[in-house]
Each structure stands twice: as C-alpha cells, then as structure tokens.
Amino acid sequence: MRATAAVLGGMVLAAALAAPVHAEAEPEWVAAMKAVHAKGTAQKGSVSQIGDSITFTKAFLAFLAWNKPEAFPAVNARVNGKLLNDRKGPEHSNYSGWTAGEGLSKIKGVLANEKPEIAVVMYGTNEVTKGVSLEQWQKNMTAIVDACLEAGCVPIVSTIPPYPGKDEKAQALNAALKKLAAEKKIPLVDFYAAVLERQPGTAWDGTLLGKGDVHPTGGENHVFTDENLKKCGYALRNYVTLKAMNDVIEKCFEK
C-alpha cells in the first residue's frame, strides 16, 4: 500500500514537473508595433521627445548622452543618447507651456527630420491649466499618434502626473489616453500610477512633485534606487519611460 502510494505520488510529481509553463501573454501592442517598425522608414537609434515643459527640460532623458544605466541594456545598445540631449526645443516638438495643439503643428516636420524609431509623447498638463477641452486634446493627441504610426515610428504615450487642485481633470485626461492607447494598440507609460505607487494619497505633493505644482522634482535624475524613486520626480519619469523604451526595443525591433 505504501509502495503504491509512493509510486502514485512520484507519478503526480513527474506530471507536475512535465506540465508546460505558460508564459505571460504579450501585450497587444507588440505585434502591432512590430508591423509599424517593419515599414523600415525609421533611423536606427533615433528617438523623438514630444511634449511640454516636463519633456523640454534637460532633466528628462538628456543624461543618456553621458550615462548608461545598467537596468536598460537594450536602450544602451541602440539609442543615440547624444541626440536626446540635443533634441530640446520647439523645432523638436517640445517646449514649456505647450499643449498637444502646438505639438501637432510641428509633428510632421519632426518625424520627417528625425526619422525616429520611437517617440515619447506627453501632453495634457497645459490643457488642464488653460482649460482646453478634453475633446480637443483627444483630437490633437490622436492626430499626433496617427502621424507617428504613418511614419513608421512607435509612439510611447504617457499619462500626466497628479495635478494639485485639478486632479479630477488630470484623471479624466489619463483615462482618455488609456482608451486611445488600447484602441491604437500602442505602448503606454502610466506615470500617474507610478507617482501614486511610491507616494500614495497626496504624499507626492512636495516630494515627487513640487509643492502645489504639477512639475516633477529634480535632483539625481539618473539614479534609480528605491529611495531616490520616492523623492525625485524626474528620476521616476526617466525610469518608467526607459523601461517602456527597453521593452519596445526588445520585443519589437530586430537586433
């Protein structure tokens, strides 16, 4: 009896070990962005930065010109960091105070000149500030995304951070962005969620964001320790953006 039980137990264990391990399903955007990149119209290593002051600042991604964080090997191997440092200003579709409307007016020229494989896109804080309607923002963002896709560029869109005193509007805009990303099957960086994950409630006010301000805090913008990601807003934005870029390169681009 004991021998039989032992045999049966061994058979069960062997069956469990032999059972196939199901890998986590890939996001829908992977196949879609493989097809976009396969157009072959982009320049290898070229990345465009599309946004307002939270993108225009040298605190965002510019450090890749001289620093290569080990956590993102695919980015280090492929992306031209010097271009990220240089591509700051209206001619690159990023500038302080801009809405998606201003970005849209420049996007086709940027795509033609920079031929990016990836464009990181964040607009919305100035729409909230200036009272631009959600519908108008959606129209402009959709046009920016469509222009990228048509040009063979993978757009990585980002939610905006919490907005002191106007957070309901920020949440509504972010919900609309997630819907757009799902419809277009494009990758999304949830910067809003990353802020709340590390500083819940309103603890982000004065830590990851300036006190009473929508802008991320600066400091060691390229240091990605757990401690620094709780106190330096630009380090957190860089971290979640680079993670998304690394995923796109690994999953959608040829070596």
N, C-alpha and C positions, 0 to 999 in steps of 0.2 A: 504493500500500500504506500509506504513511504517512498519506495523507489519510483512507483508510478507518479506520485505527486512531484517528485524531483524532476522526472522526465518532462512532465507537463509544464512545470514551472520553467524549465530550460527552453522548452518549445515556445512558450509565451514570450520569454525574454528575447529569444532569437528573432521571433517575428517582429517584436517591437524595434529591435535594432535594424532589421532589414527594411522596415517601413520607410517609404520615401519622405524626405523632409521637403515640405512645400515652401519655396521661397516667397517672401512677401511680394505681392503683386506690384509691378511697376506703375507709377503714376501715368495717367492717360497722356500727359504732355510729352512723354518720352518719344513715343512713336511719331507723334505729330511734329515735334521739333527735329527729329532725325530727318524727316521729309523736307522741312524748311531748310535745314543746313545743307542737305544734299543738292540744293539748287546750285551750289558751288560759286556763288557770286560774292561771298564774303572774303575778307583778307584774314588769313590765319593770325590769331593773337590780338586782333583788333577788338576793343570794347568801347562802346559809347556810353556816356553818362547823361541821362535825360532827366532834368528836374529843376527844383528851385534852390533856395539857399542851402538846404540840407544836403544837396548834391554838389552845388557850386564850391563849397568850402574845400580847402585842401585837407581838412580832417577826414574826408571821405575818399578812400582808395588811393590817394596820391602817394602814400608811403610805399606802395608796391614798386615804385621806381628804385628804391634802395633797400627794401626789406622784404624777405620772402618767408612768410610764416609757414612752419613745417606742417601745420594742420591741413594745408591745401595744396598738395603736390601737383594736382592736375592744373591748377591755376598757375603755379610757379613755372611749370614746364611749358605752358602755352601762351599765357597772356603777356603782352608787352606793357610792363609797368611804367616805363617812361612816358608812353602815350597817355596813360591815365593821369599822370601828373601834369601833363601839358594840356589836356583837353578840359580846361575850365574856362567858362565864359559863354556869352550869348551865341557866338558862332558855333558852339558845340551843343546848343540847346539846353544849357543850364545857367541859371542866374538868380540872384536874390529877388524876391518879390514876384517871381513868375508864376503864372497859372498854366494849366495844360494848353490854354489857347495860344500863349506865346510859344510854348514848346512845339505845338503843331505847326506854327508858321515857319519854323526852322527845320523840322524833322527831315523832310525830303532832301534838303541840301546836306545835312549831316550824314545821312545814310549814303548819299552819293559820294561824298568826300572821304568819309572814314571807313566805308565798307565793313561795318562791324559784324563779327560773328555773334556777339551778344550786345544788347543794350539794356542797361539797368535803368528802370523808369519809376520815378516817384513824383507825382504832382497831387496836390489836394489841400495842403495847409493854407495856401493863399486864397484858394476858393472859399474856404471857411472864413478866413479873415475878411475877404472882400464881399462876401455874400453872393458869390457866383452860384447859380442854381445847380443842384445835383444833376439835373438832366443835361445841362450844358457841359458840365465836367465829364459826364459819361460819353457824350457825343465826341468831345475832343480826345479823350483817352482811347476810345475805340478807334478813332482815326489814326492816332499815333501807333497803336498796336498793329493795325492793318498795314500801315506803311512799312513797319519793320518786317512783318511776315512776307509782304510782297517783295522786299529787297533781299530776302534770304537771311534775315537776321533774327535770332532768338530773343524776344523781349522777356526780361525778368521784371515783373511789376512788383511794387512794394506798397504795403499799407502804410498810412501815415501814423505817426505816434499819437498818444493821447493829447488832447488839446484842453488845457486848463480853462474852465468856464464854458467851453463849447464842445464838450466831449460827445454829446449825442450826435452832433453833426459829423464829427470825425468817425464815429461808429457807423453811421448811415453810409458815409462815403466808402468806408472799408468794406462794408457788406456788399455794396455795388461792385467794388473792384474784384472781390472774390467770385461774384457771379460772372463777371466779364472773363476772368481767368479760366473759369470752368468751361464757359461757352467756347472760348477760343483755344482751349487746351494748351495753355502756356504756363510756365512756372511762376509761382508767386512766393514772395518773401513776406511773412507776417511779422513785420517789425512791431506793430502794436501789441501783438500777443507776446512777443519776446520781452518787451518792456514790462508788461504786467507779470510775466512769469518770474522775473527777477526782483521786481519791486511792486508787489500786489497793492490793490486798493488805489490810494493816491500817493503811495510812498515814493513813486517816481518823481514827484514834484520836488525839485531841488536836489535830486540825486542823478538819475539818468537823463532828466530834462532840467533845464534851467528853472529856477524858482518862478512860478507863474508864467512860464514860457514854453512854447512848443518845440523849441530847438534843443537838440541833444547837447549834453555837456561834453566838454573836451578833456584832454589830458593825455594819457598814454593810449593813443588811438589804435595802436597796433599790438597791444598786449591783451591776450585772450584768456587770462586766468579767470576762474570763477569770481574771485574777489573784484577784479577790475571790471568784469562784465556787469557788475551790480552798481557801479558808480560812474562809469564813463560811457555816456550815451553813444558817442561816435565809435568807440571800440565795439559796442554791441551791434550797431548798424553795420560796421565793417564785417564783423563776424558772421552775421546771418546772411549778408549779401555774398560774401566769399564762399560760404557753404553752398549756397544755391548755384553760384557760378561753377564751383568744383563739380557739383552733381551734373550739371548740364554738359560740361566738357567730358566727363567720364562716361555718361550714358548716351550722349547724342552725337559726339564728334568722333571722327576717325582719329587714330593715333598719329 
